[in-house]
Amino acid sequence: MGSPDFAVPSLRALIAAGHDVVCVYAQPPRPAGRGQKERPTPVHVAAEEAGIEVRTPKSLKGEAELAAFRALDLDCAVVAAYGLILPQPILEAPRLGCVNVHASLLPRWRGAAPIHRAILAGDSETGVTIMQMDKGLDTGAMLSRHALPIAPDETAQGLHDRLAELGAEALLPTLAKLAAGTAIATVQPEDGVTYAAKLDREEGVLDFSHPAVELERQIRAFTPWPGAFTEHDGTRIKVLAADVLALGSLANAPGTVLDLELTIACGTDALRPTRVQRPGKGPMDTGDFLRGFPLPPGTILGRPRPGDAAD
């Protein structure tokens, strides 16, 4: 039971290991792209390629869906970024219950966006937890935990891909122990619980009154989505990568361009974007960007704040 790219390695690992994957549940196809043509999820595509039945209910709460699920007569259900709440009767239907591949070291970062929140918070490591699911939000007992360091320049996309592979690797031995009756389920401690709220597009706005180190993490955490950006004269400038310059507290107002290399004053230190993009253009190095869109020293970047006087 899964939907996005994160879940595909786990599905493929189950198939390659010889497990009898009798059915795959995924989110329904949704309109995407310029033509708004309905597009199946990556897990849906991978399952069909493997010749596995795919079901895409909008909810699992109805009696008909529960009956169809029970009729599968499952040993276990593996859940990875599925996107639907599993009612208690669904959780109890498989002989060994439902296990979840979660992209954090629980109890830290329960919830929808653990990969992004870990980078945003400046965590030095994260990982994957294989969890026995219960009715709570990522509150089930832990069957195994597998740590992974977060590289200083790691983006959410890169970390996502590494965690997806780690999850697939961790899943197989954990399932083997569960089937053999040797798995040890450890109750999550109450200390250290944090929640990874779903991402909002407006979180990508770069507020230069914050320290540069926080903004650099924001850029990496929101790559590729929702993207970190600023504005100038109504033009959105997406920042894809940046360096932090340790300049301490500056006299310049936050958001001020300090030099010809697009170094930007922040609440503490300065941020120098190294790769940027504006609407209708491809990603480019900052030097190339500035030749077509000059931002001379003294330029103030950022959205106008309510009450600011017009130029």
Order of alpha helices (4+ residues) and beta strands (2+ residues): alpha-beta-beta-beta-alpha-beta-alpha-beta-alpha-beta-beta-alpha-beta-beta-alpha-beta-alpha-beta-beta-beta-beta-beta-alpha
